[in-house]
Each structure stands twice: as C-alpha cells, then as structure tokens.
Amino acid sequence: MATVSNAKRLVIKIGSALLVDRVSGELRADWLRALAEDVVRLRARGTDVILVSSGSIALGRGVLGLPATELSLEQSQAAAAVGQIRLAGAYDQALGALGITSAQVLVTLEDSADRRRYLNSRATLEQLLRLGAVPIVNENDTVATDEIRYGDNDRMAAQVAVTAGADQLILLSDVDGFYTANPGQDPSATRFDVIEVITPEIEAMAGDAGSGLSKGGMKTKLMAAKTATAGGCDMAITQGAVLHPIKALEEGAAATWFLAQGDPQQKRKAWIAAMKPKGRVVVDNGAAKALRSGSSLLPAGVLQVSGTFGRGDPVEVVDEAGRTLGQGLTRYDGADAQKISGLRSDQIEAVLGHAARGPLMHRDDMAF
C-alpha cells in the first residue's frame, strides 16, 4: 500500500477551486500557508517536492473584471498574464516565510512531446531540487494555443511527475477519491481505496463533471492516473479543501490510490531502450567499464561519433570491439559531439564557444 511517508520525490497538484475562493475570487491565503507547512515537513524528512498549481486564470479573471462564464482563448491568456505574477508571488511569500525558495516553471504540451524540450524540463527540475528550491509548475497559458495545451492540470501534473522521475503524485481535489458512480447523484456509490489496474470497467465509471473553477472532471483524473502509473508513479486522489491536506492524508484521510506499474527509473530506461537510435558513439575501454558500473558518459571517453542526430535524440553506445553497451539520450547534437570527442570537460568551452552541458549522456538518460 502506497503512503505519503514513503515518498522520495512527490508531485502535488493544486486545483483552482482549492486555491481561489469561488465567490470573492481572492486567494485562500490561510490554506496556502497550511500547505506550505506541509511542504516544510515533507522536505525535513528528505522528500523532494514539486507543486503543480492551477489558479492563474482564476486570480486574473477577478482582477480584470472578466465574467464568470467561459472565457475566449484571448481572455484566458490575458487573465493568466495578470494572475501568474500574483500566483507566483503568493507561493513565494508563503514558502519564503518558512525559509524555502520557490521557483516558477511554466510549461506547455510541447515541452513533454519534444525530446529536446523534455530533457531541458527534466534538467531544470533536477537542478532546482538539487539547489533546495520548490518548483511551482503551471501551464504557460499566456502563450499556449489549443494545439499545444495540456488542457487540464491533472494530466499535466502526471506528465511532470513522469518527467521528474517522481514516485508519487497527489491530486488535491474537491472530491475524496474515485467512486463507482457520481456520489452526488447516486447515494449507493462507493469509493475505491486502492486501484491496482485501470480496467475498462473502471474507465466506464468515470464521469465528466468538474468544479466551477476547474475544467477537469474524473475522466481527466483517470487519464492522469494512467500516465502516472505507466511511468512507475503511484497516484492518489484526495480531498484538498481542509487545512494541511497532506498531513491529513498521512493521518488516514479518505483517498483513492492508483498503484504504479513498476519503478519509475526502470520504466524510463525501458522507454529509452525502445527508441530507434539515430547515431552511434564508440567509447574506450575505460569509459565502457565506467558505464557498466552506472556512470555517465563523458566526452573524454568517446573515440568516434557517427550519424546525424540532435540534442535529446537516442544514440547507440558501443565499445572498442563493436559490442553494443546500450543507448542513451545525448545532450549534444552530432556535430558538437564530434568536436568534443576525447576532450576533458574543462576544454569544451574553448571548442564550442559555450560552457559544457555536462556529460555527453547522463546516467539517468541511458539504458544499459
């Protein structure tokens, strides 16, 4: 059974209806302060925390005096532009008061669909967590068109969880779990405590109703669960309106847990291994030995580069005898990889004209 106390890297999704008062349109500052205290407690025991937050459009709508009805794309983008700065400021104030640095990360669907952008997003989140910051992720509604939108933050949170290699995702919602039917319409509806596999029967139980300030319904949460669990991440749906919602979940609050289908790192390596390589690098015996022990691939260990590939593309790695060691996602395109083959990291800037992007392939981006 999954529990929050076991989480090593946790993504928490916060819906608009929890963060913004639906009547006044004002931020629920007391609730946000309580959530910040939950984050402090999680981090104190060594858990990495990433927040995926709705709320920018809901906050901006009130400031601009926009109607409570459905907004046009242009109105939504304008509301987001006003609301994003207020949302970021609110998180900065709530977390900063407790000694935590927050960082705003704005993403679109393209950032996970494109491998280069995917690597950029992953590297940014990793670096922020390593430096002790809490990333606050939101869809970049000010520029996203319908073609490049996630469309709802449930699915975006699941993709962020998979991108960041999280082992748990919590959707703080206006419902306390997944039910056999809509409990507001069917008094006989019962809540699932645990769902091990999302079957067609489970999918048929999902309804469409969403809350007033959020677009998602149970179907989007189920889609998020499918993405998260397929990526090796447990996911919970729980009531988020109470103060200290994560603490409440730890203490036994009602929830539905969707169980991961495998380990997130194993899933990621299987995904990389299944890609068709676009190039090849030959490494020396020292590098081959280091790779087998789990190290990253440094340019200094590369003897030869072949193929035409871009940054983020899958590239096969072979040893001096031509034996395939595995493959990984490269942090350099083919032309630059050839230029820096055999070089130490401190020599790369003089050749490329910019600082090194780290190893040629990071160990987290390789399948061996």
C-alpha positions as CSV (number, residue, x, y, z in Angstrom):
1,M,0.0,0.0,0.0
2,A,1.3,3.4,-1.0
3,T,1.8,6.0,1.7
4,V,3.0,9.6,1.6
5,S,5.6,8.8,4.2
6,N,7.4,6.6,1.8
7,A,7.7,9.2,-1.0
8,K,11.2,10.1,-2.2
9,R,10.0,12.6,-4.8
10,L,6.4,13.9,-4.6
11,V,4.4,16.0,-7.0
12,I,1.3,17.7,-5.6
13,K,-1.3,19.1,-7.9
14,I,-3.4,22.0,-6.5
15,G,-6.7,22.9,-8.2
16,S,-8.1,26.4,-8.7
17,A,-11.1,25.7,-6.6
18,L,-8.8,25.0,-3.6
19,L,-6.6,28.0,-4.0
20,V,-9.1,30.7,-5.1
21,D,-12.3,31.5,-3.3
22,R,-15.0,30.9,-5.9
23,V,-17.2,33.8,-4.6
24,S,-14.7,36.6,-4.0
25,G,-12.1,35.5,-6.5
26,E,-9.4,36.1,-3.8
27,L,-6.6,33.8,-2.9
28,R,-7.2,31.5,0.1
29,A,-4.1,32.7,1.9
30,D,-4.7,30.6,5.1
31,W,-5.0,27.4,3.1
32,L,-1.8,28.2,1.1
33,R,0.1,28.8,4.4
34,A,-1.0,25.5,5.7
35,L,0.1,23.7,2.5
36,A,3.5,25.4,2.8
37,E,3.8,24.0,6.3
38,D,3.1,20.5,4.9
39,V,5.8,21.1,2.3
40,V,8.3,22.1,5.0
41,R,7.5,18.9,6.9
42,L,7.9,16.7,3.8
43,R,11.3,18.3,2.9
44,A,12.5,17.9,6.5
45,R,12.4,14.2,6.1
46,G,14.2,14.2,2.8
47,T,11.3,14.2,0.3
48,D,11.7,16.3,-2.9
49,V,8.5,18.3,-3.5
50,I,7.2,19.7,-6.8
51,L,3.9,21.7,-6.9
52,V,1.7,21.8,-10.0
53,S,-0.7,24.7,-9.4
54,S,-3.8,26.0,-11.1
55,G,-5.1,29.4,-10.2
56,S,-3.5,31.9,-12.5
57,I,-6.6,32.4,-14.7
58,A,-9.0,32.3,-11.7
59,L,-6.9,35.0,-10.0
60,G,-6.5,37.2,-13.1
61,R,-10.2,36.9,-14.0
62,G,-11.2,38.8,-10.9
63,V,-8.6,41.5,-11.2
64,L,-9.6,42.2,-14.8
65,G,-13.3,42.0,-14.1
66,L,-13.9,39.2,-16.6
67,P,-17.2,37.3,-16.4
68,A,-17.6,34.0,-14.5
69,T,-18.7,32.4,-17.8
70,E,-16.5,30.5,-20.3
71,L,-13.6,32.8,-21.5
72,S,-12.3,33.0,-25.0
73,L,-8.7,31.9,-25.6
74,E,-7.5,35.6,-25.7
75,Q,-9.4,36.4,-22.5
76,S,-7.9,33.4,-20.8
77,Q,-4.4,34.3,-21.9
78,A,-4.9,37.9,-20.6
79,A,-6.2,36.6,-17.2
80,A,-3.3,34.2,-17.0
81,A,-0.8,37.0,-17.6
82,V,-2.2,39.0,-14.7
83,G,-2.8,36.0,-12.5
84,Q,0.6,34.3,-13.0
85,I,2.5,37.1,-11.3
86,R,0.1,37.1,-8.4
87,L,0.2,33.3,-8.1
88,A,4.0,33.2,-8.1
89,G,4.1,36.0,-5.6
90,A,1.7,34.2,-3.3
91,Y,3.8,31.0,-3.3
92,D,7.0,32.9,-2.9
93,Q,5.5,34.7,0.2
94,A,4.1,31.5,1.8
95,L,7.1,29.4,1.3
96,G,9.6,32.2,1.8
97,A,8.2,32.9,5.2
98,L,9.3,29.3,6.1
99,G,12.7,29.6,4.7
100,I,12.1,27.9,1.4
101,T,13.0,29.2,-2.1
102,S,10.3,28.8,-4.7
103,A,10.8,28.8,-8.5
104,Q,8.2,29.3,-11.2
105,V,8.3,26.8,-14.1
106,L,5.9,27.5,-17.0
107,V,5.4,24.6,-19.5
108,T,3.3,23.6,-22.5
109,L,2.4,20.3,-24.0
110,E,5.3,20.7,-26.5
111,D,7.8,20.6,-23.5
112,S,7.0,16.9,-23.0
113,A,6.2,15.9,-26.6
114,D,9.6,17.2,-27.9
115,R,12.6,15.2,-26.6
116,R,14.9,18.2,-26.5
117,R,12.4,20.2,-24.5
118,Y,11.7,17.2,-22.4
119,L,15.4,17.0,-21.5
120,N,15.5,20.7,-20.8
121,S,12.5,20.4,-18.5
122,R,13.9,17.4,-16.7
123,A,17.3,19.1,-16.2
124,T,15.7,22.3,-14.9
125,L,13.6,20.5,-12.3
126,E,16.6,18.3,-11.2
127,Q,18.8,21.4,-10.8
128,L,16.1,23.3,-8.8
129,L,15.6,20.4,-6.5
130,R,19.3,19.9,-6.1
131,L,19.6,23.5,-5.1
132,G,16.9,23.2,-2.5
133,A,14.1,25.1,-4.3
134,V,10.5,24.0,-4.7
135,P,9.4,24.2,-8.3
136,I,5.9,25.7,-8.9
137,V,4.8,24.4,-12.3
138,N,1.9,25.8,-14.3
139,E,0.8,25.6,-17.9
140,N,2.0,28.7,-19.8
141,D,-1.5,29.9,-20.5
142,T,-0.2,33.3,-21.7
143,V,1.2,31.8,-24.9
144,A,-0.2,28.3,-25.2
145,T,-2.7,27.8,-28.0
146,D,-5.2,25.0,-28.2
147,E,-2.8,22.9,-30.3
148,I,0.0,23.0,-27.6
149,R,-2.1,22.9,-24.5
150,Y,-2.4,20.1,-22.0
151,G,-5.9,21.4,-21.4
152,D,-6.0,20.4,-17.7
153,N,-3.6,20.4,-14.9
154,D,-4.4,16.8,-13.8
155,R,-2.8,15.4,-16.9
156,M,0.0,18.0,-16.8
157,A,0.8,17.0,-13.2
158,A,1.1,13.4,-14.3
159,Q,3.4,14.3,-17.1
160,V,5.5,16.4,-14.7
161,A,5.7,13.5,-12.3
162,V,6.9,11.2,-15.0
163,T,9.4,13.8,-16.4
164,A,10.8,14.4,-12.9
165,G,11.0,10.7,-12.0
166,A,8.6,11.1,-9.1
167,D,7.4,8.0,-7.2
168,Q,4.2,9.6,-6.0
169,L,1.6,12.1,-7.3
170,I,-1.2,13.6,-5.2
171,L,-4.1,15.3,-6.8
172,L,-5.7,17.6,-4.2
173,S,-9.3,17.8,-5.4
174,D,-12.8,18.7,-4.4
175,V,-13.6,15.0,-4.1
176,D,-12.0,12.5,-1.7
177,G,-11.3,9.7,-4.2
178,F,-12.6,7.7,-7.2
179,Y,-16.1,6.4,-6.9
180,T,-18.2,3.7,-8.6
181,A,-20.5,6.5,-9.7
182,N,-21.0,10.2,-9.0
183,P,-21.7,10.2,-5.2
184,G,-23.6,13.5,-5.6
185,Q,-26.2,11.8,-7.8
186,D,-26.0,8.2,-6.7
187,P,-26.3,7.5,-2.9
188,S,-25.1,3.9,-3.4
189,A,-21.8,5.0,-5.0
190,T,-18.8,3.7,-3.1
191,R,-15.2,4.9,-3.1
192,F,-12.2,2.7,-4.0
193,D,-9.4,2.7,-1.5
194,V,-6.9,1.2,-4.0
195,I,-7.0,0.6,-7.7
196,E,-4.2,-1.7,-8.9
197,V,-5.1,-1.8,-12.6
198,I,-7.3,0.6,-14.5
199,T,-9.7,-1.7,-16.3
200,P,-12.3,-0.8,-18.9
201,E,-14.9,-1.3,-16.2
202,I,-13.1,1.4,-14.0
203,E,-12.9,3.7,-17.0
204,A,-16.6,3.4,-17.6
205,M,-17.3,4.6,-14.0
206,A,-15.6,8.0,-14.6
207,G,-17.9,11.0,-15.1
208,D,-17.4,14.3,-16.7
209,A,-18.5,16.8,-14.0
210,G,-15.9,19.3,-12.9
211,S,-15.9,22.0,-10.3
212,G,-16.8,25.6,-11.2
213,L,-13.3,27.0,-11.4
214,S,-11.5,23.9,-12.9
215,K,-12.1,22.3,-16.3
216,G,-11.2,18.7,-15.2
217,G,-13.5,16.0,-14.2
218,M,-13.0,12.4,-13.0
219,K,-12.1,11.4,-16.6
220,T,-9.1,13.7,-16.7
221,K,-8.0,12.3,-13.3
222,L,-8.3,8.8,-14.6
223,M,-6.2,9.8,-17.6
224,A,-3.6,11.3,-15.3
225,A,-3.6,8.0,-13.3
226,K,-2.9,6.0,-16.4
227,T,0.0,8.3,-17.4
228,A,1.5,8.3,-13.9
229,T,1.1,4.6,-13.1
230,A,2.5,3.6,-16.5
231,G,5.5,5.7,-15.7
232,G,6.1,4.0,-12.3
233,C,4.4,6.6,-10.1
234,D,1.7,5.9,-7.5
235,M,-1.1,8.5,-7.6
236,A,-3.7,9.5,-5.0
237,I,-6.9,11.5,-5.3
238,T,-7.9,13.1,-2.0
239,Q,-10.0,16.0,-0.6
240,G,-7.8,19.1,-0.6
241,A,-10.0,21.8,0.9
242,V,-9.0,21.1,4.5
243,L,-6.1,22.8,6.1
244,H,-2.9,20.8,6.0
245,P,-4.2,18.4,3.3
246,I,-1.0,16.3,3.0
247,K,-0.8,15.9,6.8
248,A,-4.5,14.8,6.7
249,L,-3.7,12.2,4.0
250,E,-0.8,10.9,6.1
251,E,-3.1,10.6,9.1
252,G,-5.7,8.5,7.2
253,A,-7.9,10.9,5.3
254,A,-10.1,9.3,2.6
255,A,-8.4,8.8,-0.7
256,T,-8.0,6.5,-3.7
257,W,-4.5,5.2,-4.5
258,F,-3.7,4.1,-8.0
259,L,-0.7,1.8,-7.9
260,A,2.4,2.2,-10.1
261,Q,3.1,-0.4,-12.7
262,G,6.9,-0.8,-11.9
263,D,9.7,1.5,-10.8
264,P,9.9,5.0,-12.4
265,Q,13.6,4.7,-13.3
266,Q,13.1,1.2,-14.7
267,K,10.2,2.5,-16.8
268,R,12.2,5.4,-18.1
269,K,15.1,3.1,-19.1
270,A,12.7,0.8,-20.9
271,W,11.3,3.8,-22.8
272,I,14.8,4.9,-23.8
273,A,15.8,1.3,-24.8
274,A,12.8,1.0,-27.1
275,M,13.7,4.0,-29.2
276,K,15.4,3.7,-32.6
277,P,18.9,5.1,-32.3
278,K,19.8,8.0,-34.7
279,G,23.6,7.7,-34.3
280,R,26.4,5.9,-32.6
281,V,29.3,6.6,-30.4
282,V,32.3,4.4,-29.8
283,V,33.8,4.6,-26.3
284,D,37.2,3.4,-25.0
285,N,37.6,0.6,-22.5
286,G,37.8,2.9,-19.5
287,A,34.5,4.5,-20.4
288,A,32.9,1.2,-21.1
289,K,33.9,-0.1,-17.7
290,A,32.5,3.1,-16.1
291,L,29.2,2.9,-18.0
292,R,28.7,-0.7,-16.8
293,S,29.1,0.5,-13.2
294,G,26.4,3.1,-13.7
295,S,28.4,6.3,-14.5
296,S,27.5,9.0,-17.0
297,L,29.3,9.1,-20.4
298,L,31.9,11.9,-20.5
299,P,33.2,13.3,-23.8
300,A,36.7,12.3,-22.7
301,G,35.8,8.6,-23.1
302,V,34.5,8.9,-26.7
303,L,36.6,7.7,-29.6
304,Q,34.3,8.1,-32.5
305,V,30.9,9.7,-33.4
306,S,28.7,8.8,-36.4
307,G,25.2,9.6,-37.6
308,T,23.1,12.7,-37.8
309,F,21.3,13.4,-34.6
310,G,20.0,16.3,-32.5
311,R,20.2,17.1,-28.8
312,G,17.9,14.7,-27.0
313,D,17.9,12.0,-29.6
314,P,18.7,8.4,-28.8
315,V,22.2,7.3,-29.7
316,E,23.7,3.8,-29.5
317,V,26.9,3.3,-27.4
318,V,29.4,0.6,-28.4
319,D,32.8,-0.4,-27.1
320,E,36.1,-0.6,-29.0
321,A,35.3,-4.2,-30.1
322,G,32.0,-3.1,-31.6
323,R,29.8,-4.6,-28.8
324,T,26.7,-2.7,-28.1
325,L,26.6,-1.5,-24.5
326,G,23.2,0.2,-24.7
327,Q,21.9,3.6,-25.7
328,G,21.0,7.0,-24.3
329,L,19.7,10.5,-24.9
330,T,22.5,12.8,-25.9
331,R,23.0,16.3,-24.5
332,Y,24.8,17.4,-27.7
333,D,23.9,17.2,-31.3
334,G,26.0,15.1,-33.7
335,A,28.2,18.0,-34.9
336,D,29.1,19.2,-31.4
337,A,29.6,15.6,-30.2
338,Q,32.2,15.0,-32.9
339,K,34.0,18.3,-32.0
340,I,34.3,17.4,-28.3
341,S,35.1,13.7,-28.6
342,G,38.1,12.8,-26.4
343,L,38.1,16.2,-24.6
344,R,38.1,16.9,-20.9
345,S,35.1,18.9,-19.6
346,D,37.3,22.0,-19.0
347,Q,38.3,22.0,-22.7
348,I,34.8,22.1,-24.2
349,E,34.1,25.8,-23.8
350,A,37.1,26.7,-25.9
351,V,35.9,24.4,-28.7
352,L,32.2,25.1,-28.7
353,G,32.2,28.7,-27.5
354,H,29.9,28.0,-24.6
355,A,30.2,26.1,-21.3
356,A,29.8,22.3,-21.3
357,R,26.3,20.9,-20.9
358,G,27.7,18.3,-18.6
359,P,28.3,14.7,-19.7
360,L,27.6,13.6,-23.3
361,M,24.9,11.4,-21.8
362,H,23.7,11.5,-18.2
363,R,23.3,8.1,-16.4
364,D,19.6,8.9,-15.8
365,D,19.1,9.2,-19.6
366,M,20.8,5.9,-20.5
367,A,19.6,2.3,-20.8
368,F,22.4,-0.2,-20.3
